[in-house]
Amino acid sequence: MKTRIKMCGLTREEDVDAAVAAGADAIGFVFYPPSPRYVTPQRAAELARRIPPFVDSVGLFVNEAPEVVRATCEALPINVLQFHGDEDAAYCRQFARPYLRAARVRPGLDLVEFAGSFPDARGLLLDAFVEGYGGGGHVFDWTLIPADLPGFLVLSGGLTADNVGDAVRRVRPVAVDVSSGIEMGKGIKDHSKIAAFVAAVRKADESI
């Protein structure tokens, strides 16, 4: 099965164009103001106009007020919501859109129990536990992922062109999510790294 690729934290038109041209399946916009990759809904709407049909727009939120999430969804076409804070299932489902629930993986976190708390999530996104939320460039211990984890798994956390092939072969996620691993600076993507990342994922797919 083809591993889907989400590229997150895009802030520039040329980076959206490069991600789409390389074959990204989803483009992620960060709506968490403390993040250096934050974009306003108005800016994201400008960028989203460059995303063609059948490539998803994903909105990342952290403990945001529901009215802000709704207003953002009205400002641009968001296909999937991604929640990285302390949101519970009732919060996540109130927007009547597909959503991903992120888990910040660390020893002692019961991922099976966590996934069971979000039975209607489109998928579970596993990220490294770092200070702050997302884009930390850290890889977590993939052996912490239980074999009986239910639902669709999206793997994140420190992925680069150098390690994503091994990640795809070992973890077999339905999708991978990359941000810092394709950057020359926070929020500024490196187009050669984008192309190399996609090539590494496709090579791994062919070897499975």
TIRO-2110 file (N, C-alpha, C; in Angstrom, 1 decimal):
// TIRO-2110
0.8, -1.2, 0.0, N, 1, A
0.0, 0.0, 0.0, CA, 1, A
0.9, 1.2, 0.0, C, 1, A
0.5, 2.2, -0.8, N, 2, A
1.2, 3.5, -0.8, CA, 2, A
1.1, 4.2, 0.5, C, 2, A
2.3, 4.6, 1.0, N, 3, A
2.3, 5.4, 2.3, CA, 3, A
2.0, 6.8, 2.0, C, 3, A
0.9, 7.4, 2.6, N, 4, A
0.6, 8.8, 2.4, CA, 4, A
1.6, 9.7, 3.0, C, 4, A
1.8, 10.9, 2.5, N, 5, A
2.8, 11.8, 3.0, CA, 5, A
2.1, 13.1, 3.2, C, 5, A
2.2, 13.6, 4.5, N, 6, A
1.8, 14.9, 4.9, CA, 6, A
3.0, 15.8, 5.2, C, 6, A
3.0, 17.0, 4.6, N, 7, A
4.0, 18.0, 4.9, CA, 7, A
3.4, 19.1, 5.6, C, 7, A
3.9, 19.4, 6.8, N, 8, A
3.3, 20.3, 7.7, CA, 8, A
4.1, 21.6, 8.0, C, 8, A
3.4, 22.6, 8.4, N, 9, A
4.1, 23.8, 8.8, CA, 9, A
4.5, 24.7, 7.6, C, 9, A
3.8, 24.6, 6.5, N, 10, A
4.1, 25.4, 5.3, CA, 10, A
3.6, 26.9, 5.5, C, 10, A
4.5, 27.8, 5.1, N, 11, A
4.2, 29.2, 5.2, CA, 11, A
4.4, 30.0, 4.0, C, 11, A
4.9, 29.4, 2.9, N, 12, A
5.2, 30.2, 1.7, CA, 12, A
4.6, 29.5, 0.4, C, 12, A
4.2, 30.3, -0.5, N, 13, A
3.6, 29.7, -1.8, CA, 13, A
4.5, 28.8, -2.5, C, 13, A
5.8, 29.1, -2.6, N, 14, A
6.7, 28.3, -3.3, CA, 14, A
6.9, 26.9, -2.6, C, 14, A
6.8, 26.9, -1.3, N, 15, A
6.9, 25.6, -0.6, CA, 15, A
5.7, 24.7, -0.8, C, 15, A
4.5, 25.4, -0.8, N, 16, A
3.3, 24.6, -1.2, CA, 16, A
3.4, 24.0, -2.6, C, 16, A
3.9, 24.8, -3.5, N, 17, A
4.0, 24.3, -4.9, CA, 17, A
5.0, 23.2, -5.0, C, 17, A
6.1, 23.3, -4.2, N, 18, A
7.1, 22.2, -4.3, CA, 18, A
6.6, 20.9, -3.6, C, 18, A
5.9, 21.1, -2.5, N, 19, A
5.3, 19.9, -1.9, CA, 19, A
4.3, 19.2, -2.8, C, 19, A
3.5, 19.9, -3.4, N, 20, A
2.5, 19.4, -4.3, CA, 20, A
3.2, 18.7, -5.5, C, 20, A
4.1, 19.4, -6.1, N, 21, A
4.9, 18.8, -7.3, CA, 21, A
5.6, 17.5, -6.9, C, 21, A
6.1, 17.4, -5.7, N, 22, A
6.8, 16.3, -5.3, CA, 22, A
5.9, 15.1, -5.0, C, 22, A
4.6, 15.3, -4.8, N, 23, A
3.7, 14.3, -4.6, CA, 23, A
3.1, 14.1, -3.2, C, 23, A
3.2, 15.2, -2.4, N, 24, A
2.5, 15.2, -1.1, CA, 24, A
1.0, 14.9, -1.2, C, 24, A
0.5, 14.2, -0.3, N, 25, A
-0.9, 13.9, -0.2, CA, 25, A
-1.7, 14.8, 0.6, C, 25, A
-1.0, 15.6, 1.5, N, 26, A
-1.6, 16.5, 2.4, CA, 26, A
-0.7, 17.6, 2.7, C, 26, A
-1.2, 18.8, 2.9, N, 27, A
-0.5, 20.0, 3.3, CA, 27, A
-1.0, 20.5, 4.6, C, 27, A
-0.2, 20.7, 5.6, N, 28, A
-0.6, 21.0, 6.9, CA, 28, A
-0.3, 22.5, 7.3, C, 28, A
-1.3, 23.2, 7.8, N, 29, A
-1.1, 24.5, 8.3, CA, 29, A
-1.2, 24.6, 9.8, C, 29, A
-0.3, 25.3, 10.5, N, 30, A
-0.2, 25.3, 11.9, CA, 30, A
-1.0, 26.6, 12.4, C, 30, A
-2.1, 26.3, 13.1, N, 31, A
-2.9, 27.4, 13.7, CA, 31, A
-2.7, 27.5, 15.2, C, 31, A
-1.4, 27.4, 15.6, N, 32, A
-1.1, 27.4, 17.0, CA, 32, A
-0.1, 28.7, 17.2, C, 32, A
-0.6, 29.8, 17.7, N, 33, A
0.1, 31.0, 17.6, CA, 33, A
1.5, 31.0, 18.2, C, 33, A
1.8, 30.2, 19.3, N, 34, A
3.2, 30.2, 19.8, CA, 34, A
4.2, 29.6, 18.8, C, 34, A
3.7, 28.8, 17.8, N, 35, A
4.6, 28.1, 16.9, CA, 35, A
5.3, 29.1, 15.9, C, 35, A
6.6, 28.9, 15.6, N, 36, A
7.2, 29.7, 14.6, CA, 36, A
6.7, 29.4, 13.2, C, 36, A
5.9, 28.3, 13.1, N, 37, A
5.3, 28.0, 11.8, CA, 37, A
3.9, 28.4, 11.7, C, 37, A
3.4, 29.2, 12.7, N, 38, A
2.0, 29.6, 12.7, CA, 38, A
1.7, 30.5, 11.5, C, 38, A
0.5, 30.3, 10.9, N, 39, A
0.0, 31.2, 9.9, CA, 39, A
-1.4, 31.6, 10.3, C, 39, A
-1.8, 32.8, 10.0, N, 40, A
-3.2, 33.2, 10.3, CA, 40, A
-4.1, 32.5, 9.3, C, 40, A
-5.4, 32.4, 9.7, N, 41, A
-6.4, 31.8, 8.7, CA, 41, A
-6.4, 32.5, 7.4, C, 41, A
-6.2, 33.8, 7.4, N, 42, A
-6.2, 34.6, 6.1, CA, 42, A
-5.0, 34.2, 5.3, C, 42, A
-3.9, 34.1, 5.9, N, 43, A
-2.7, 33.7, 5.2, CA, 43, A
-2.8, 32.2, 4.7, C, 43, A
-3.3, 31.4, 5.5, N, 44, A
-3.5, 30.0, 5.1, CA, 44, A
-4.5, 29.9, 3.9, C, 44, A
-5.5, 30.7, 3.9, N, 45, A
-6.4, 30.7, 2.8, CA, 45, A
-5.7, 31.1, 1.5, C, 45, A
-4.8, 32.0, 1.5, N, 46, A
-4.0, 32.3, 0.3, CA, 46, A
-3.2, 31.2, -0.2, C, 46, A
-2.6, 30.5, 0.8, N, 47, A
-1.7, 29.3, 0.4, CA, 47, A
-2.6, 28.2, -0.1, C, 47, A
-3.7, 28.0, 0.5, N, 48, A
-4.6, 26.8, 0.2, CA, 48, A
-5.1, 26.9, -1.2, C, 48, A
-5.2, 28.1, -1.8, N, 49, A
-5.6, 28.3, -3.2, CA, 49, A
-4.7, 27.6, -4.2, C, 49, A
-3.5, 27.3, -3.7, N, 50, A
-2.5, 26.6, -4.6, CA, 50, A
-2.6, 25.1, -4.5, C, 50, A
-3.4, 24.6, -3.6, N, 51, A
-3.5, 23.2, -3.4, CA, 51, A
-4.6, 22.6, -4.4, C, 51, A
-4.2, 21.7, -5.2, N, 52, A
-5.1, 21.1, -6.2, CA, 52, A
-6.1, 20.1, -5.6, C, 52, A
-7.1, 19.8, -6.4, N, 53, A
-8.1, 18.7, -5.9, CA, 53, A
-7.4, 17.4, -5.6, C, 53, A
-7.9, 16.8, -4.6, N, 54, A
-7.4, 15.5, -4.1, CA, 54, A
-6.1, 15.5, -3.3, C, 54, A
-5.7, 16.7, -3.0, N, 55, A
-4.6, 16.9, -2.0, CA, 55, A
-5.3, 17.6, -0.8, C, 55, A
-5.2, 16.9, 0.4, N, 56, A
-5.9, 17.5, 1.6, CA, 56, A
-5.2, 18.7, 2.2, C, 56, A
-6.0, 19.5, 2.7, N, 57, A
-5.6, 20.6, 3.6, CA, 57, A
-5.9, 20.2, 5.0, C, 57, A
-4.8, 20.3, 5.9, N, 58, A
-5.0, 19.9, 7.3, CA, 58, A
-4.7, 21.0, 8.2, C, 58, A
-5.6, 21.3, 9.1, N, 59, A
-5.4, 22.4, 10.1, CA, 59, A
-5.0, 21.8, 11.5, C, 59, A
-3.9, 22.3, 12.0, N, 60, A
-3.3, 21.8, 13.3, CA, 60, A
-3.7, 22.9, 14.4, C, 60, A
-4.3, 22.4, 15.4, N, 61, A
-4.7, 23.2, 16.6, CA, 61, A
-4.3, 22.6, 17.9, C, 61, A
-4.1, 23.5, 18.9, N, 62, A
-3.7, 23.1, 20.2, CA, 62, A
-4.5, 23.8, 21.2, C, 62, A
-5.4, 23.0, 21.9, N, 63, A
-6.3, 23.6, 22.9, CA, 63, A
-6.9, 24.9, 22.5, C, 63, A
-7.4, 25.0, 21.3, N, 64, A
-8.0, 26.2, 20.8, CA, 64, A
-9.5, 26.3, 21.2, C, 64, A
-9.9, 27.5, 21.3, N, 65, A
-11.4, 27.8, 21.6, CA, 65, A
-12.2, 27.3, 20.4, C, 65, A
-13.3, 26.6, 20.6, N, 66, A
-14.1, 26.0, 19.5, CA, 66, A
-14.5, 27.1, 18.5, C, 66, A
-14.8, 28.3, 18.9, N, 67, A
-15.2, 29.3, 17.9, CA, 67, A
-14.1, 29.7, 17.0, C, 67, A
-12.9, 29.6, 17.5, N, 68, A
-11.7, 29.9, 16.6, CA, 68, A
-11.5, 28.8, 15.6, C, 68, A
-11.7, 27.6, 16.0, N, 69, A
-11.6, 26.4, 15.0, CA, 69, A
-12.7, 26.6, 14.0, C, 69, A
-13.9, 26.9, 14.4, N, 70, A
-15.0, 27.0, 13.4, CA, 70, A
-14.7, 28.2, 12.5, C, 70, A
-14.2, 29.3, 13.0, N, 71, A
-13.9, 30.5, 12.1, CA, 71, A
-12.8, 30.1, 11.1, C, 71, A
-11.8, 29.4, 11.6, N, 72, A
-10.7, 29.0, 10.7, CA, 72, A
-11.3, 28.1, 9.6, C, 72, A
-12.1, 27.2, 9.9, N, 73, A
-12.7, 26.3, 8.9, CA, 73, A
-13.6, 27.0, 7.9, C, 73, A
-14.1, 28.1, 8.3, N, 74, A
-14.9, 28.9, 7.4, CA, 74, A
-14.0, 29.8, 6.5, C, 74, A
-12.8, 30.1, 6.9, N, 75, A
-11.9, 30.9, 6.2, CA, 75, A
-11.2, 30.2, 5.0, C, 75, A
-11.1, 28.9, 5.1, N, 76, A
-10.4, 28.2, 4.1, CA, 76, A
-10.9, 26.7, 4.1, C, 76, A
-10.7, 26.0, 3.0, N, 77, A
-11.2, 24.6, 2.9, CA, 77, A
-10.3, 23.7, 3.6, C, 77, A
-10.6, 23.3, 4.9, N, 78, A
-9.8, 22.4, 5.6, CA, 78, A
-10.5, 21.0, 5.5, C, 78, A
-9.8, 20.0, 5.1, N, 79, A
-10.4, 18.7, 4.9, CA, 79, A
-10.3, 17.8, 6.2, C, 79, A
-9.2, 18.0, 6.9, N, 80, A
-8.9, 17.2, 8.1, CA, 80, A
-8.4, 18.2, 9.3, C, 80, A
-9.0, 18.0, 10.5, N, 81, A
-8.5, 18.7, 11.6, CA, 81, A
-7.5, 17.8, 12.4, C, 81, A
-6.5, 18.4, 13.0, N, 82, A
-5.4, 17.7, 13.7, CA, 82, A
-5.3, 18.4, 15.1, C, 82, A
-5.5, 17.6, 16.1, N, 83, A
-5.5, 18.2, 17.5, CA, 83, A
-4.3, 17.6, 18.3, C, 83, A
-3.5, 18.6, 18.9, N, 84, A
-2.3, 18.2, 19.5, CA, 84, A
-2.2, 18.5, 21.0, C, 84, A
-3.3, 19.0, 21.6, N, 85, A
-3.3, 19.4, 23.0, CA, 85, A
-4.0, 18.4, 23.9, C, 85, A
-4.8, 18.9, 24.7, N, 86, A
-5.5, 18.1, 25.7, CA, 86, A
-7.0, 17.8, 25.3, C, 86, A
-7.3, 18.0, 24.1, N, 87, A
-8.7, 17.9, 23.6, CA, 87, A
-9.2, 16.4, 23.8, C, 87, A
-10.4, 16.3, 24.3, N, 88, A
-11.1, 15.0, 24.4, CA, 88, A
-11.9, 14.7, 23.2, C, 88, A
-12.5, 13.5, 23.2, N, 89, A
-13.2, 13.1, 22.0, CA, 89, A
-14.4, 14.0, 21.7, C, 89, A
-15.1, 14.4, 22.7, N, 90, A
-16.3, 15.3, 22.6, CA, 90, A
-15.9, 16.6, 21.9, C, 90, A
-14.8, 17.1, 22.3, N, 91, A
-14.3, 18.4, 21.7, CA, 91, A
-14.0, 18.1, 20.2, C, 91, A
-13.2, 17.1, 20.0, N, 92, A
-12.8, 16.8, 18.6, CA, 92, A
-13.9, 16.6, 17.6, C, 92, A
-15.0, 15.9, 18.1, N, 93, A
-16.0, 15.5, 17.1, CA, 93, A
-17.0, 16.6, 16.9, C, 93, A
-17.0, 17.7, 17.7, N, 94, A
-18.1, 18.7, 17.6, CA, 94, A
-18.0, 19.5, 16.3, C, 94, A
-16.9, 19.4, 15.6, N, 95, A
-16.8, 20.2, 14.3, CA, 95, A
-17.3, 19.4, 13.1, C, 95, A
-17.7, 18.2, 13.3, N, 96, A
-18.3, 17.3, 12.3, CA, 96, A
-17.4, 17.2, 11.0, C, 96, A
-16.1, 17.1, 11.3, N, 97, A
-15.1, 16.9, 10.3, CA, 97, A
-14.2, 15.8, 10.6, C, 97, A
-13.6, 15.1, 9.7, N, 98, A
-12.6, 14.1, 10.0, CA, 98, A
-11.4, 14.7, 10.8, C, 98, A
-11.0, 14.0, 11.8, N, 99, A
-9.9, 14.5, 12.6, CA, 99, A
-8.8, 13.5, 13.0, C, 99, A
-7.6, 14.0, 13.1, N, 100, A
-6.5, 13.2, 13.7, CA, 100, A
-6.2, 13.6, 15.1, C, 100, A
-6.0, 12.6, 16.0, N, 101, A
-5.6, 13.0, 17.3, CA, 101, A
-4.2, 12.6, 17.5, C, 101, A
-3.4, 13.6, 18.0, N, 102, A
-2.0, 13.4, 18.2, CA, 102, A
-1.7, 12.9, 19.6, C, 102, A
-0.8, 11.9, 19.7, N, 103, A
-0.3, 11.4, 21.0, CA, 103, A
1.2, 11.7, 21.0, C, 103, A
1.6, 12.3, 22.1, N, 104, A
3.1, 12.6, 22.3, CA, 104, A
3.7, 11.4, 23.1, C, 104, A
4.4, 10.6, 22.3, N, 105, A
4.7, 9.3, 22.9, CA, 105, A
5.9, 9.4, 23.9, C, 105, A
5.7, 8.7, 25.0, N, 106, A
6.7, 8.6, 26.0, CA, 106, A
6.5, 7.3, 26.8, C, 106, A
7.5, 6.8, 27.5, N, 107, A
7.3, 5.6, 28.3, CA, 107, A
6.2, 5.8, 29.3, C, 107, A
5.3, 4.8, 29.5, N, 108, A
4.2, 5.0, 30.4, CA, 108, A
2.9, 5.4, 29.8, C, 108, A
2.9, 5.9, 28.6, N, 109, A
1.7, 6.3, 28.0, CA, 109, A
1.1, 5.0, 27.3, C, 109, A
-0.1, 4.7, 27.7, N, 110, A
-0.8, 3.5, 27.2, CA, 110, A
-1.5, 3.9, 25.8, C, 110, A
-0.8, 3.6, 24.7, N, 111, A
-1.3, 4.1, 23.5, CA, 111, A
-2.6, 3.4, 23.1, C, 111, A
-2.8, 2.1, 23.5, N, 112, A
-4.0, 1.4, 23.1, CA, 112, A
-5.2, 2.1, 23.9, C, 112, A
-5.0, 2.4, 25.1, N, 113, A
-6.0, 3.1, 25.9, CA, 113, A
-6.3, 4.5, 25.3, C, 113, A
-5.2, 5.2, 24.9, N, 114, A
-5.4, 6.5, 24.3, CA, 114, A
-6.2, 6.4, 23.0, C, 114, A
-5.8, 5.5, 22.2, N, 115, A
-6.6, 5.4, 20.9, CA, 115, A
-8.0, 5.0, 21.2, C, 115, A
-8.3, 4.2, 22.2, N, 116, A
-9.6, 3.8, 22.5, CA, 116, A
-10.5, 4.9, 23.0, C, 116, A
-9.9, 6.0, 23.4, N, 117, A
-10.6, 7.2, 23.9, CA, 117, A
-11.1, 8.0, 22.7, C, 117, A
-10.6, 7.7, 21.5, N, 118, A
-11.0, 8.5, 20.3, CA, 118, A
-11.4, 7.6, 19.2, C, 118, A
-12.5, 6.8, 19.4, N, 119, A
-12.9, 5.8, 18.5, CA, 119, A
-13.3, 6.3, 17.1, C, 119, A
-13.7, 7.6, 17.1, N, 120, A
-14.2, 8.1, 15.8, CA, 120, A
-13.1, 9.0, 15.1, C, 120, A
-11.9, 8.9, 15.6, N, 121, A
-10.8, 9.7, 15.0, CA, 121, A
-10.5, 9.0, 13.6, C, 121, A
-10.1, 9.8, 12.6, N, 122, A
-9.7, 9.2, 11.3, CA, 122, A
-8.4, 8.5, 11.5, C, 122, A
-7.6, 8.9, 12.4, N, 123, A
-6.3, 8.2, 12.6, CA, 123, A
-5.6, 8.8, 13.9, C, 123, A
-4.6, 8.0, 14.4, N, 124, A
-3.8, 8.4, 15.5, CA, 124, A
-2.5, 8.9, 15.0, C, 124, A
-2.1, 10.1, 15.3, N, 125, A
-0.8, 10.6, 14.9, CA, 125, A
0.2, 10.5, 16.1, C, 125, A
1.3, 9.8, 15.9, N, 126, A
2.2, 9.6, 17.0, CA, 126, A
3.4, 10.5, 16.8, C, 126, A
3.7, 11.3, 17.8, N, 127, A
4.8, 12.3, 17.7, CA, 127, A
5.7, 12.1, 18.9, C, 127, A
6.9, 12.7, 18.9, N, 128, A
7.8, 12.7, 20.0, CA, 128, A
7.3, 13.6, 21.1, C, 128, A
7.6, 13.2, 22.3, N, 129, A
7.2, 14.1, 23.5, CA, 129, A
8.3, 15.1, 23.6, C, 129, A
8.0, 16.4, 23.4, N, 130, A
9.0, 17.5, 23.5, CA, 130, A
8.3, 18.6, 24.2, C, 130, A
9.1, 19.6, 24.7, N, 131, A
8.6, 20.8, 25.2, CA, 131, A
7.9, 21.6, 24.1, C, 131, A
6.7, 22.0, 24.3, N, 132, A
5.9, 22.7, 23.2, CA, 132, A
5.2, 21.6, 22.4, C, 132, A
4.7, 22.0, 21.3, N, 133, A
3.9, 21.1, 20.5, CA, 133, A
4.4, 21.1, 19.0, C, 133, A
4.9, 19.9, 18.6, N, 134, A
5.2, 19.6, 17.2, CA, 134, A
6.5, 20.3, 16.7, C, 134, A
7.0, 19.7, 15.6, N, 135, A
8.1, 20.3, 14.9, CA, 135, A
9.4, 20.4, 15.7, C, 135, A
9.6, 19.5, 16.7, N, 136, A
10.8, 19.5, 17.5, CA, 136, A
12.0, 18.8, 16.9, C, 136, A
11.7, 18.0, 15.8, N, 137, A
12.8, 17.3, 15.2, CA, 137, A
13.4, 16.1, 16.0, C, 137, A
12.6, 15.6, 16.9, N, 138, A
13.1, 14.5, 17.7, CA, 138, A
12.4, 13.2, 17.3, C, 138, A
13.1, 12.1, 17.2, N, 139, A
12.6, 10.8, 16.9, CA, 139, A
12.3, 10.1, 18.3, C, 139, A
11.1, 9.4, 18.4, N, 140, A
10.9, 8.7, 19.6, CA, 140, A
11.1, 7.2, 19.3, C, 140, A
11.1, 6.4, 20.4, N, 141, A
11.4, 5.0, 20.3, CA, 141, A
10.2, 4.3, 19.7, C, 141, A
10.4, 3.8, 18.4, N, 142, A
9.3, 3.2, 17.7, CA, 142, A
8.9, 1.9, 18.4, C, 142, A
9.7, 1.3, 19.2, N, 143, A
9.3, 0.0, 19.8, CA, 143, A
8.2, 0.3, 20.9, C, 143, A
8.0, 1.5, 21.2, N, 144, A
6.9, 1.8, 22.2, CA, 144, A
5.5, 1.7, 21.5, C, 144, A
5.5, 1.5, 20.2, N, 145, A
4.2, 1.4, 19.5, CA, 145, A
3.7, 0.0, 19.6, C, 145, A
2.6, -0.3, 20.3, N, 146, A
2.1, -1.6, 20.4, CA, 146, A
1.6, -2.2, 19.1, C, 146, A
1.8, -3.5, 18.9, N, 147, A
1.4, -4.2, 17.7, CA, 147, A
-0.1, -4.2, 17.5, C, 147, A
-0.9, -4.1, 18.7, N, 148, A
-2.3, -4.2, 18.6, CA, 148, A
-3.0, -2.8, 18.7, C, 148, A
-2.2, -1.8, 18.3, N, 149, A
-2.8, -0.4, 18.3, CA, 149, A
-3.9, -0.3, 17.2, C, 149, A
-5.1, 0.1, 17.6, N, 150, A
-6.2, 0.1, 16.7, CA, 150, A
-6.2, 1.3, 15.8, C, 150, A
-6.9, 1.2, 14.6, N, 151, A
-7.1, 2.3, 13.8, CA, 151, A
-5.9, 2.6, 12.9, C, 151, A
-6.0, 3.7, 12.1, N, 152, A
-4.9, 4.1, 11.2, CA, 152, A
-3.8, 4.9, 11.9, C, 152, A
-2.6, 4.5, 11.7, N, 153, A
-1.5, 5.1, 12.3, CA, 153, A
-0.7, 6.1, 11.4, C, 153, A
-0.5, 7.3, 11.9, N, 154, A
0.3, 8.3, 11.2, CA, 154, A
1.5, 8.5, 12.0, C, 154, A
2.7, 8.3, 11.4, N, 155, A
3.9, 8.5, 12.1, CA, 155, A
4.6, 9.8, 11.9, C, 155, A
5.0, 10.5, 13.0, N, 156, A
5.6, 11.8, 13.0, CA, 156, A
6.8, 11.7, 13.9, C, 156, A
7.5, 12.9, 14.0, N, 157, A
8.5, 13.0, 15.0, CA, 157, A
9.9, 12.7, 14.5, C, 157, A
10.6, 13.8, 14.0, N, 158, A
12.0, 13.7, 13.6, CA, 158, A
12.2, 13.0, 12.3, C, 158, A
11.3, 12.8, 11.5, N, 159, A
11.5, 12.1, 10.2, CA, 159, A
12.2, 12.9, 9.2, C, 159, A
13.2, 12.3, 8.5, N, 160, A
13.9, 12.9, 7.5, CA, 160, A
14.1, 12.0, 6.3, C, 160, A
14.7, 12.4, 5.2, N, 161, A
14.9, 11.5, 4.1, CA, 161, A
15.8, 10.4, 4.5, C, 161, A
16.7, 10.6, 5.5, N, 162, A
17.6, 9.6, 6.0, CA, 162, A
17.0, 8.4, 6.8, C, 162, A
15.9, 8.7, 7.5, N, 163, A
15.3, 7.7, 8.4, CA, 163, A
13.9, 7.3, 8.1, C, 163, A
13.3, 8.0, 7.1, N, 164, A
11.9, 7.7, 6.9, CA, 164, A
11.7, 6.3, 6.2, C, 164, A
12.6, 5.9, 5.4, N, 165, A
12.5, 4.6, 4.8, CA, 165, A
12.5, 3.5, 5.8, C, 165, A
13.4, 3.6, 6.8, N, 166, A
13.4, 2.6, 7.9, CA, 166, A
12.1, 2.7, 8.7, C, 166, A
11.6, 3.9, 8.9, N, 167, A
10.4, 4.0, 9.6, CA, 167, A
9.2, 3.3, 8.9, C, 167, A
9.1, 3.5, 7.6, N, 168, A
8.0, 2.9, 6.8, CA, 168, A
8.2, 1.4, 6.9, C, 168, A
9.4, 0.9, 6.7, N, 169, A
9.5, -0.6, 6.7, CA, 169, A
9.3, -1.2, 8.1, C, 169, A
9.7, -0.5, 9.2, N, 170, A
9.5, -1.1, 10.5, CA, 170, A
8.2, -0.9, 11.1, C, 170, A
7.6, 0.3, 11.0, N, 171, A
6.3, 0.7, 11.6, CA, 171, A
5.1, 0.4, 10.7, C, 171, A
5.3, 0.5, 9.4, N, 172, A
4.3, 0.3, 8.4, CA, 172, A
3.1, 1.2, 8.7, C, 172, A
3.3, 2.5, 8.9, N, 173, A
2.2, 3.4, 9.1, CA, 173, A
1.4, 3.6, 7.8, C, 173, A
0.1, 4.1, 7.9, N, 174, A
-0.6, 4.4, 6.8, CA, 174, A
-0.1, 5.7, 6.2, C, 174, A
0.5, 6.6, 7.0, N, 175, A
1.0, 7.9, 6.5, CA, 175, A
2.2, 8.3, 7.4, C, 175, A
3.0, 9.2, 6.8, N, 176, A
4.1, 9.8, 7.6, CA, 176, A
3.8, 11.3, 7.5, C, 176, A
4.3, 12.0, 8.6, N, 177, A
4.1, 13.5, 8.7, CA, 177, A
5.4, 14.1, 9.0, C, 177, A
5.8, 15.1, 8.1, N, 178, A
7.1, 15.7, 8.3, CA, 178, A
7.0, 17.2, 8.3, C, 178, A
7.8, 17.8, 9.1, N, 179, A
7.9, 19.3, 9.2, CA, 179, A
9.3, 19.8, 9.2, C, 179, A
10.0, 19.6, 10.4, N, 180, A
11.4, 20.1, 10.5, CA, 180, A
12.3, 19.3, 9.6, C, 180, A
12.0, 18.1, 9.3, N, 181, A
12.9, 17.3, 8.4, CA, 181, A
13.0, 17.7, 7.0, C, 181, A
12.2, 18.7, 6.6, N, 182, A
12.3, 19.2, 5.2, CA, 182, A
12.5, 20.7, 5.2, C, 182, A
13.2, 21.2, 6.3, N, 183, A
13.3, 22.6, 6.4, CA, 183, A
14.8, 23.1, 6.3, C, 183, A
15.0, 24.3, 5.9, N, 184, A
16.2, 25.0, 6.0, CA, 184, A
16.2, 26.0, 7.2, C, 184, A
15.0, 26.3, 7.7, N, 185, A
14.7, 27.2, 8.8, CA, 185, A
13.3, 26.9, 9.2, C, 185, A
12.9, 27.3, 10.4, N, 186, A
11.6, 27.0, 10.9, CA, 186, A
10.5, 27.7, 10.0, C, 186, A
9.7, 26.8, 9.4, N, 187, A
8.6, 27.3, 8.5, CA, 187, A
9.1, 27.6, 7.1, C, 187, A
10.4, 27.4, 6.8, N, 188, A
11.0, 27.7, 5.5, CA, 188, A
11.4, 26.3, 5.0, C, 188, A
10.8, 25.8, 4.0, N, 189, A
11.1, 24.5, 3.5, CA, 189, A
12.2, 24.5, 2.5, C, 189, A
12.9, 23.4, 2.5, N, 190, A
14.0, 23.1, 1.5, CA, 190, A
13.5, 22.2, 0.4, C, 190, A
13.4, 22.7, -0.8, N, 191, A
12.8, 21.9, -1.9, CA, 191, A
13.5, 20.7, -2.2, C, 191, A
14.9, 20.7, -2.1, N, 192, A
15.6, 19.4, -2.3, CA, 192, A
15.3, 18.4, -1.2, C, 192, A
15.1, 18.8, 0.0, N, 193, A
14.8, 17.9, 1.1, CA, 193, A
13.4, 17.4, 0.9, C, 193, A
12.5, 18.2, 0.4, N, 194, A
11.1, 17.7, 0.1, CA, 194, A
11.2, 16.6, -0.9, C, 194, A
11.9, 16.8, -2.0, N, 195, A
12.0, 15.8, -3.1, CA, 195, A
12.6, 14.5, -2.6, C, 195, A
13.7, 14.7, -1.8, N, 196, A
14.4, 13.5, -1.2, CA, 196, A
13.6, 12.7, -0.2, C, 196, A
12.7, 13.4, 0.5, N, 197, A
11.9, 12.7, 1.5, CA, 197, A
10.8, 11.9, 0.8, C, 197, A
10.2, 12.4, -0.3, N, 198, A
9.2, 11.7, -1.0, CA, 198, A
9.9, 10.5, -1.7, C, 198, A
11.0, 10.7, -2.3, N, 199, A
11.7, 9.6, -2.9, CA, 199, A
12.1, 8.4, -2.0, C, 199, A
12.4, 8.8, -0.7, N, 200, A
12.8, 7.8, 0.3, CA, 200, A
11.5, 7.0, 0.7, C, 200, A
10.4, 7.7, 0.8, N, 201, A
9.2, 7.0, 1.2, CA, 201, A
8.8, 6.0, 0.0, C, 201, A
8.8, 6.5, -1.2, N, 202, A
8.5, 5.6, -2.3, CA, 202, A
9.4, 4.4, -2.5, C, 202, A
10.7, 4.6, -2.2, N, 203, A
11.6, 3.5, -2.3, CA, 203, A
11.3, 2.5, -1.3, C, 203, A
10.9, 2.9, -0.1, N, 204, A
10.6, 2.0, 1.0, CA, 204, A
9.3, 1.3, 0.7, C, 204, A
8.3, 2.0, 0.1, N, 205, A
7.1, 1.3, -0.3, CA, 205, A
7.4, 0.1, -1.3, C, 205, A
8.3, 0.4, -2.2, N, 206, A
8.6, -0.6, -3.2, CA, 206, A
9.3, -1.8, -2.6, C, 206, A
9.9, -1.7, -1.5, N, 207, A
10.7, -2.8, -0.9, CA, 207, A
9.8, -3.6, 0.0, C, 207, A
8.6, -3.2, 0.3, N, 208, A
7.7, -3.9, 1.2, CA, 208, A
6.9, -5.0, 0.4, C, 208, A
END
